Amino acid sequence: MRIGLILICILFSFVPFTAAEQYCHDDNCFTNLDSINLNGEDLQIYYNSLFTIGENWFVVFHIINIEDDYNLELIFEDGNSKSLALPGGSSNYTDSVSFSGSTFMSEKFNFNLELRITQSQGGEIIANTTFKIDINKPSDDDMFYLWGGMTIFWVAIGSYTLYLSSKFRELSNKVERIEK
Amino acid sequence: MKYKIEWRETVGFLGFFLIFATLYFSLIYTGPAKFFTAPNAQKLFFFHVPSGLVTYLAFLMVVGGSAFYLYNQSYYADRIAKCSAELGIVFGFMSLASGTLWMKAEWGGDIFSRFLTDMRLATTLAMWLLYIAYLVYRRQPETSIVKSNAAVFGMSGLIMVPLSYLSSRFLRSHHPVIVGTAEQDSLDPSLRIGLYMGILAFTLLYFFLLNIRMQIEELDKIIFSRKMGDL
């Protein structure tokens, strides 16, 4: 049973190491701010011009007053896209679109991201703009996870096999002593 | 006292040999994986998946042994269930811990909340903790009532194993599903060879360790009965 307890302790020791990190949606967490005029109201667009592979990437939209329904569509140069509906009649409205960290696999520079705004009824394009972002691949820090994972296998198999063999030897000797 | 261990040694040797072969294959023969955010950590795949499958095998053996014990009170079936549960915990630990590290590298984000919200992770952790509770229960003197209760407890794997295995197909989960999907055929041949080698290695290792564990139980029983005879 000691082994079970040790394994639980090791497993739960990962908890602080996982360090709960919340994604920041605050305005000051973004490096770029653009705006588009929608019927006299500014639609503010917050985003980071650097997309780091492996980390979720957000675009946050904020508008003070909005009268009509609109659809926002974000389209990357390679065709990856996401859309968002802006409901009419809202005030001080904030919403966001996220792209997962695995959206891209390799580095890209000055990559185009088109924002297309259409009216919900009729689908007429009201405005569009293009942002330039850089897609960055982080260094090989996943080697740390590879060796960490491999260590788990060797330590677990090795220590359990040693535990069994020493226990087996100990009990075999005991039985031999009893039989003598 | 003599024990016939020849076949066991062969199985153990083959198991360890194949593990090292899988290690060579995954780390040296195949380069960094394509189409992964963490191409180096992806190498854990060759050990993470086999250890996960052997965990299911071990817990299913607990279910089988428990069912057989409830049917005819077989001492051998009870021993298989008890020993296999311990092995399932060891292999399950490997699978859960390596999966946690791989997940952190590949998906990023907060791992703690993923364990709470991803059904594959949550059900697998629950299954693993359930069998730890099973082993804790079995720490007491082994009367027939304790064995019967443990067998009923062990049968819970009948629900937990399929629930964990199928959760990534039918419940909310990011965990990839390969077996039985279109992706199975599109799996790169190099991945497939390494995966099959790893599965064979871990299965042989499981049977090797299970046999030793059962011999230990047998020796324990002999010592106990001799001591009782002396009293």
Interface residues (C-beta under 8 A of the other chain):
Chain A: M1 I3 G4 L7 I8 I10 L11 F14 V15 T18 A19 A20 E21 Q22 I53 G54 E55 N56 G101 S102 M105 D140 D141 D142 M143 Y145 L146 G148 G149 M150 I152 F153 A156 I157 Y160 T161 L164 S165 K167 F168 L171 S172 K174 V175 E176 I178 E179
Chain B: M1 I19 K34 F35 F36 T37 A38 P39 N40 A41 K43 L44 F47 H48 S51 E86 I89 V90 F93 M94 L96 A97 S98 T100 L101 W102 K104 A105 E106 W107 G108 G109 D110 I111 F112 S113 I132 L135 V136 R139 L205 L209 I212 R213 Q215 I216 L219 D220 I222 I223 R226
